[in-house]
Amino acid sequence: MSVSKWIGGAVVAVGLLAGGQTATAQEAGGTFVYIVQPEPPSLASYLSTSGPIGLVAPKIYDGLFDYDNDLNIVPALAESYEVSTDGKTVTFNLRQGVSWHDGEPFTSADVQFTVMEVLKKVHPRGPNSFREVTSIDTPDAHTAIFNLENPAPYMLRALSGYESPIVPKHLLEGQDPRSAPLANNPVGTGAYKFVEWKKGQYVRLDKNENYWRPGLPYLDRIVGRFIPDASTRTAAMENGEVMYGAYGAIPNIDAVRLRDMDGISVTTDGYSMINPMSLIEFDTTEAPFDNPAIRQAISMALDREFLIENIWFGYGKPATSALSTNFSATGLYKEGLPNYPANADIEAAKALLDEAGFKPDSDGVRAKAVLDLIPYGEDWRRAGEYMKQALGDVGIELELRYEDVPTWLKRVYADYDFAMNVNYFYQLPDPVLGVHRHYGTDQIRQGTHFVNSTRYSNPKLDSLLAAGAMEADATKRSEIYGDIQKILAEDMPVVNLFEMQFLTVYNDKLKDHATSALGAYGPFERAWLAQ
């Protein structure tokens, strides 16, 4: 559905009608088993955007909005909204008759508390998404008025249950959200209620019989299974033990085989909201990676097309900037930047290292480092092996380290105990939401996941990021982001590798699982099983 914008100074109320279909008796019921890979460190999506948390928590927690596959707004806890003529006031009209899973009523107080006390303070992306929100008024139980310092139209793209989950004030108020028991015993307003987390095996969610969408969800139960071994995950999909695997749960090498089997399909749908980018983060505060030259050399030495073709089986596109090429549609992407070859340029990499004083020793070694790998599956292990070989060719000797998710997150984002880290970030529909957190000085937030772990700080860039967030003129905004990309192509605190294309592998009996732009990170309220 399309949503009108405010036009010519008038305040426009935008009514949003909930969509859906009516299930027949044959469609309702059943247990849906899917892969959650790897096992999540917690279920606190208000604290961490770690991928496996996103596979579970948005079934429990709602946002103010959801989004369809064309990125149109779909109502959730907010039925409608109004934007003032100056863009500095956004009024959300909240759904009535909604209850938390423990029976307490959902009200505007929950929205005010969530944004001001949780998302703006401890969420990885919340400080950027809601940076302009100075206060939230709650004149009644079903009205939340966001007061903004400056217009922030990008905020309206950050209100899903995955990105900005609304949490219960009565269960978090007066506690530190980072240590509150809600993290592993979640209580939301969503389609499914948390029942059990059996460590090392599965998490179970049951149908919310009092869900605010009448007749939904269709499924009686969803079970997220943790299967550490990649070949076992593939076998479970093949024999019908599980019916769905997203975000690389089924390695691409197996997905391209399974897509030819009867009863199993593969799709790239359900990822339109996230713009994922694979990358390498560096500790820019310590030698040798405090020198931009070695970071540039690493970018030059890695063959992006090789990674895509041989490890991700053709699903991806070489990175050419700090921004995804998908931002071309809004005029923000800048092409023709240096230090981003599609294929390795070994001689150029060596020349950069020579010029910067990284001379090879008698064994040909210029520098040594530990390369931490995101612990999300075998594809990343194989990528690490390739990088070890490729960088060895220019004299950078790597040791690979692969740990469980909590240990990895703590090492990179809490302890800063790393030199190089292979990871991926979601750039999301606007750079303010997904890109700024990687580079801004104000995003050096120790203990917060998926922000500026490199501790890169550049006052000129900070000023440009602030200007880009507030600039309403499309041409001027394009110029600002062009300058941002030029700086980052030279400083390279992060080396972007390739724009990712995730695959979802699913059993054909599973229907309507990709109705949200969030895909696997969506609520699954309309998913059903054919008999």
C-alpha positions in Angstrom: 0.0 0.0 0.0 1.2 3.5 -0.7 1.6 6.1 2.1 1.1 9.8 1.3 3.8 12.3 2.4 3.0 15.7 3.9 2.5 18.1 1.0 2.7 21.9 0.7 2.7 22.8 4.4 -0.5 20.9 5.3 -0.5 18.4 8.1 -1.6 15.1 6.6 -2.9 12.2 8.7 -1.9 8.9 7.1 -4.3 6.1 7.7 -2.9 2.6 7.5 -5.1 -0.4 6.9 -3.9 -3.8 8.1 -3.7 -6.3 5.3 -3.9 -10.0 5.4 -5.8 -13.0 4.2 -8.4 -15.3 5.8 -7.1 -18.8 6.5 -9.1 -21.8 5.7 -9.4 -24.6 8.3 -6.7 -26.5 6.3 -4.3 -23.5 6.5 -4.5 -22.9 10.3 -2.4 -24.8 12.8 0.7 -26.8 12.8 4.3 -26.5 14.0 6.9 -24.8 11.9 10.5 -25.7 12.5 13.2 -23.5 11.2 17.0 -23.0 11.6 18.4 -20.4 13.9 22.1 -20.2 13.1 24.1 -19.8 15.2 22.4 -20.0 18.6 21.7 -16.4 19.8 23.6 -14.8 22.6 20.3 -13.6 24.1 16.8 -12.6 22.9 17.3 -8.9 23.7 16.8 -7.3 20.3 16.7 -4.0 22.1 20.4 -4.5 23.0 21.9 -6.2 20.0 21.2 -6.5 16.3 23.1 -9.8 16.2 21.7 -11.9 13.3 20.4 -14.9 15.3 18.6 -12.6 17.7 16.8 -11.2 14.7 15.6 -14.6 13.7 13.6 -15.0 16.9 12.8 -11.7 18.7 10.6 -10.0 16.0 8.1 -12.9 16.4 7.8 -11.9 20.0 8.1 -8.1 19.9 6.2 -5.7 17.6 7.3 -2.3 16.3 5.2 0.7 15.5 5.3 -0.4 11.8 6.2 -3.2 9.5 7.1 -2.8 5.8 6.0 -4.7 2.7 8.4 -5.8 0.0 8.1 -2.5 -1.8 9.2 -0.8 1.5 5.7 0.7 2.0 4.7 1.2 5.6 2.3 -1.4 7.1 0.7 -0.7 10.4 1.6 -2.6 13.5 1.3 -1.0 17.0 0.7 2.4 15.3 -2.5 2.5 13.2 -1.6 5.9 11.7 0.7 8.9 12.0 0.8 12.6 11.4 3.8 14.8 10.5 3.8 18.5 11.2 4.4 21.1 8.5 8.0 21.7 9.7 8.7 18.0 10.1 9.6 18.4 13.8 6.6 16.7 15.3 5.4 13.2 14.5 2.3 12.0 16.2 1.6 8.2 16.3 -2.0 7.0 16.9 -1.5 3.7 18.7 -3.6 0.6 18.4 -6.1 0.1 21.2 -6.9 -3.2 22.9 -3.3 -4.6 22.6 -1.9 -6.6 25.6 1.5 -7.7 26.5 2.0 -11.4 26.7 1.6 -11.2 30.5 -1.8 -9.6 30.2 -0.8 -6.0 31.0 -2.2 -3.3 28.5 0.1 -1.8 25.9 0.1 2.0 26.1 1.9 5.1 24.9 4.0 5.0 28.1 5.6 1.9 26.7 6.5 3.7 23.5 7.9 6.7 25.3 10.0 4.5 27.7 11.3 2.3 24.8 12.6 5.1 22.7 13.9 7.5 25.3 15.2 5.1 27.9 16.2 2.0 25.9 16.7 2.5 22.1 18.3 5.9 22.3 20.7 4.7 25.0 21.6 1.0 24.5 20.5 -0.1 21.1 23.3 -0.2 18.4 21.4 1.9 15.9 18.8 3.6 18.1 21.0 6.7 18.8 21.1 7.4 15.1 17.6 6.4 14.3 16.2 8.6 17.1 19.0 11.1 17.3 16.6 14.0 16.6 14.0 12.9 19.1 14.3 15.2 22.1 11.1 14.1 24.0 7.9 12.1 23.6 4.6 13.4 24.9 1.9 11.0 25.9 -1.3 13.0 26.2 -3.4 9.8 26.5 -2.8 6.0 26.5 -3.0 5.7 22.7 -1.1 8.8 21.5 2.7 9.2 21.3 4.0 12.6 20.1 7.6 12.6 19.0 9.3 16.0 19.4 12.3 16.4 17.1 15.2 18.9 17.1 15.3 18.6 13.2 13.2 16.8 10.6 14.2 13.1 10.4 12.2 11.4 7.6 14.6 8.4 7.8 13.2 7.6 11.2 10.0 6.4 9.6 12.0 3.5 8.0 13.4 2.4 11.4 10.2 1.4 13.2 9.9 -2.4 12.6 9.8 -5.0 15.3 13.3 -6.0 14.3 14.8 -2.6 14.2 13.0 -0.8 17.0 11.2 -3.4 19.2 8.7 -1.8 21.6 9.4 -3.3 25.1 7.3 -3.4 28.2 7.9 -0.5 30.6 6.5 -2.4 33.5 9.2 -5.1 33.2 12.2 -2.9 32.5 11.6 0.4 34.4 14.1 1.0 37.1 16.5 -1.7 35.8 19.6 -1.7 33.6 18.3 -3.0 30.3 21.7 -4.6 29.7 21.3 -7.0 32.7 17.5 -7.2 33.1 16.0 -10.8 33.1 13.8 -9.8 30.2 16.7 -10.5 27.9 16.2 -14.2 28.1 12.6 -14.3 29.1 11.0 -11.9 26.6 7.5 -10.6 26.9 6.2 -8.8 23.9 2.9 -8.0 22.1 3.8 -10.0 19.0 2.2 -13.0 17.2 4.1 -15.6 19.3 4.8 -16.0 23.0 8.1 -17.2 24.3 7.8 -20.6 26.0 11.2 -22.3 26.3 14.8 -21.9 25.4 16.6 -25.3 25.7 20.3 -24.3 25.4 22.1 -25.9 22.6 18.9 -27.4 21.1 16.0 -25.0 20.3 13.8 -22.1 21.2 10.1 -22.6 21.3 7.4 -19.9 20.7 3.6 -20.6 20.8 0.7 -18.8 19.2 -0.4 -15.7 21.0 -4.2 -16.4 21.3 -4.8 -12.7 22.2 -2.9 -11.3 19.2 -4.3 -7.9 18.1 -4.6 -9.1 14.4 -7.8 -11.2 14.5 -7.3 -14.7 13.2 -3.5 -14.5 13.2 -1.1 -16.1 13.5 -2.0 -19.2 11.6 0.6 -21.4 13.1 0.2 -23.0 16.5 3.9 -23.1 17.3 7.3 -22.2 15.8 10.5 -23.8 16.9 13.9 -22.4 16.1 16.5 -25.2 16.1 20.2 -24.7 16.7 22.3 -27.0 14.5 26.0 -26.1 14.6 27.2 -28.4 11.8 26.6 -27.1 8.3 26.2 -30.5 6.7 23.7 -31.6 9.4 21.7 -28.4 8.7 21.6 -29.2 5.0 20.5 -32.8 5.7 17.8 -31.6 8.0 16.4 -29.4 5.3 16.7 -32.2 2.7 14.8 -34.7 4.8 12.1 -32.3 6.1 13.2 -32.0 9.7 13.4 -28.3 9.2 11.5 -26.2 6.7 13.3 -22.9 6.5 16.9 -21.6 6.6 17.9 -18.0 6.0 21.0 -15.8 6.2 23.4 -18.5 5.1 22.0 -21.2 7.4 22.3 -23.5 4.4 25.7 -22.8 2.8 25.4 -21.5 -0.7 27.3 -24.6 -2.0 24.4 -26.7 -0.7 21.7 -24.2 -1.6 22.5 -24.3 -5.3 22.1 -28.1 -5.2 18.9 -28.1 -3.1 17.1 -25.6 -5.3 16.9 -28.3 -8.0 15.1 -30.8 -5.7 11.4 -31.3 -5.8 9.7 -29.7 -2.8 12.5 -27.3 -1.9 12.9 -23.7 -3.2 15.5 -21.0 -2.9 14.8 -17.2 -3.0 16.6 -13.9 -2.4 13.3 -12.3 -1.4 12.9 -10.9 2.1 16.1 -8.9 2.3 15.1 -5.6 0.6 15.2 -3.6 3.8 18.7 -4.4 4.9 21.4 -3.8 2.2 24.0 -6.1 3.8 27.7 -5.5 3.2 30.5 -7.8 4.1 33.6 -6.1 5.4 36.8 -6.1 7.5 37.0 -4.0 10.7 40.4 -2.9 12.0 41.7 -1.7 15.4 42.8 1.7 14.0 44.3 2.7 17.4 47.2 0.2 17.4 50.0 -0.6 15.0 50.1 -1.8 12.3 46.5 -0.9 11.4 46.7 2.6 12.7 48.3 3.3 9.3 45.7 3.8 6.5 48.2 2.5 3.9 48.1 -1.1 5.2 44.3 -1.0 5.2 44.3 0.3 1.6 46.8 -2.4 0.7 44.6 -5.1 2.2 41.7 -3.8 0.1 43.8 -3.9 -3.0 45.1 -7.4 -2.3 41.7 -9.1 -1.9 39.9 -10.4 -5.0 36.2 -9.6 -4.4 35.0 -11.5 -7.4 36.8 -14.6 -6.3 35.1 -14.4 -2.9 31.7 -14.0 -4.6 32.1 -16.7 -7.2 33.9 -19.4 -5.3 32.5 -19.0 -1.7 29.1 -17.4 -2.2 28.5 -19.0 -5.6 27.8 -15.9 -7.6 25.5 -14.3 -5.0 26.9 -10.8 -4.4 28.4 -7.7 -6.0 31.9 -6.3 -5.4 32.0 -3.3 -3.0 33.1 -0.1 -4.6 32.6 2.4 -1.7 31.6 2.8 1.9 28.0 2.8 0.6 26.1 0.1 -1.2 25.3 0.7 -4.9 21.7 0.3 -3.9 21.9 3.9 -2.7 22.2 5.0 -6.3 18.4 5.1 -6.3 18.5 8.0 -3.9 21.5 9.7 -5.4 23.8 9.0 -2.5 26.2 6.5 -3.9 29.4 7.8 -5.5 31.2 5.8 -8.1 34.8 5.9 -9.3 36.5 5.8 -5.9 40.1 4.5 -5.4 41.2 1.4 -3.5 38.3 -0.8 -4.4 39.4 -3.2 -7.2 37.0 -6.0 -8.2 40.0 -8.2 -8.7 43.2 -8.3 -6.6 46.0 -5.9 -7.6 48.9 -7.6 -5.8 51.6 -5.3 -7.2 49.7 -2.1 -6.2 49.3 -3.6 -2.7 53.0 -4.3 -2.4 53.9 -0.8 -3.6 51.6 0.8 -1.0 53.2 -1.3 1.7 56.7 -0.5 0.5 56.0 3.2 0.4 54.5 3.2 3.9 57.6 1.4 5.3 56.2 -2.1 5.7 59.3 -3.9 4.4 59.4 -7.7 4.2 61.8 -9.5 6.6 63.9 -12.4 5.5 60.8 -14.7 5.4 58.9 -12.2 3.3 56.7 -11.1 6.2 55.8 -7.4 6.6 53.2 -7.7 9.3 51.4 -10.3 11.5 47.8 -10.2 12.8 45.0 -12.4 14.1 41.9 -12.3 11.9 38.7 -12.9 13.8 35.9 -14.4 11.8 32.2 -13.8 12.3 30.9 -17.1 13.8 28.0 -17.5 11.5 28.9 -20.6 9.5 31.2 -22.4 7.2 31.2 -19.8 4.4 33.0 -17.4 6.7 35.6 -20.0 7.6 36.3 -20.5 3.9 36.5 -16.8 3.4 39.0 -16.6 6.2 41.2 -19.3 4.6 41.2 -17.4 1.3 42.1 -14.1 3.0 45.0 -15.8 4.9 46.4 -17.0 1.6 45.7 -13.8 -0.4 47.3 -11.5 2.2 50.2 -13.9 2.7 51.0 -13.1 -1.0 51.7 -9.5 0.0 53.5 -10.3 3.2 50.8 -10.0 5.8 50.7 -13.2 7.8 47.4 -14.0 9.4 46.3 -16.4 12.2 42.5 -17.2 12.0 40.3 -17.2 15.1 36.7 -18.6 15.1 34.8 -18.4 18.4 31.2 -18.7 19.6 29.0 -15.7 19.2 29.0 -14.3 22.8 32.8 -14.6 23.0 33.2 -12.9 19.6 30.9 -10.1 20.4 32.6 -9.4 23.7 36.0 -9.5 22.1 35.2 -7.1 19.4 32.7 -4.7 20.9 33.3 -4.8 24.7 37.0 -5.6 25.1 38.4 -4.2 21.8 40.7 -7.2 21.8 41.2 -7.7 18.1 43.3 -6.5 15.2 41.2 -7.5 12.2 37.6 -8.7 12.2 35.6 -10.1 9.3 31.9 -9.1 9.7 28.9 -7.8 7.9 26.7 -4.8 8.6 23.2 -3.9 7.4 23.3 -0.5 5.7 19.5 -0.3 5.8 17.3 2.0 3.7 19.2 5.2 4.7 22.9 5.8 5.6 21.8 7.5 8.8 20.3 4.2 10.0 23.0 1.8 9.0 26.2 3.5 7.9 26.8 6.3 10.3 27.2 4.0 13.3 30.3 2.5 11.7 32.3 5.7 11.5 31.1 8.5 13.8 33.1 9.4 16.8 29.9 9.4 18.8 29.5 5.8 17.9 32.5 4.6 19.8 30.3 3.0 22.4 32.2 0.3 24.2 30.0 -2.7 25.0 27.4 -1.9 22.2 27.3 -4.3 19.4 27.8 -3.4 15.7 28.9 0.1 16.1 32.3 1.8 15.7 34.6 -0.9 17.0 37.5 0.4 14.9 37.5 3.6 17.1 38.1 5.6 14.0 37.6 9.3 14.7 37.7 12.1 12.2 36.2 15.5 13.1 35.7 16.5 9.4 33.8 13.3 8.8 31.7 13.8 11.9 30.6 17.2 10.6 29.7 15.7 7.3 27.7 12.9 8.9 25.8 15.4 10.9 25.1 17.5 7.9 24.0 14.5 5.8 21.5 13.5 8.5 19.8 16.9 8.5 20.0 17.9 4.8 16.6 17.9 3.1 17.8 19.0 -0.4 18.5 15.9 -2.4 21.3 17.5 -4.5 23.1 18.9 -1.5 22.7 15.7 0.4 24.2 13.8 -2.6 27.2 16.1 -2.5 27.7 15.6 1.3 27.6 11.8 0.9 30.0 12.0 -2.0 32.5 13.8 0.3 31.9 11.2 3.0 32.7 8.4 0.6 35.9 10.1 -0.6 37.2 10.4 2.9 36.4 6.8 3.8 38.0 5.5 0.5 41.3 7.1 1.6 41.2 6.5 5.4 39.6 3.0 5.1 38.9 2.3 8.8 36.7 -0.5 7.3 37.4 -2.4 4.1 34.1 -3.2 2.4 34.3 -6.5 0.5 31.1 -7.2 -1.3 27.4 -6.4 -1.2 25.8 -9.6 0.0 22.8 -11.4 -1.5 21.5 -13.8 1.1 19.6 -17.0 0.2 16.6 -18.4 1.9 16.1 -22.1 1.5 12.6 -23.4 2.3 10.2 -26.3 2.0 7.4 -25.6 -0.5 4.8 -26.5 2.1 5.6 -23.3 3.9 3.5 -20.4 2.5 3.6 -16.6 2.9 6.9 -16.5 4.8 8.2 -13.5 2.8 5.4 -11.0 3.1 7.5 -8.6 5.0 10.5 -6.7 3.7 12.3 -8.0 6.8 11.9 -11.6 5.6 13.3 -14.0 8.3 13.5 -11.0 10.7 9.8 -10.4 10.2 6.9 -11.5 12.5 5.8 -14.7 10.5 2.3 -13.9 11.5 0.9 -14.9 8.1 3.0 -17.9 7.5 1.1 -21.2 7.2 1.7 -24.8 6.2 0.0 -26.5 3.3 -1.3 -30.0 4.1 
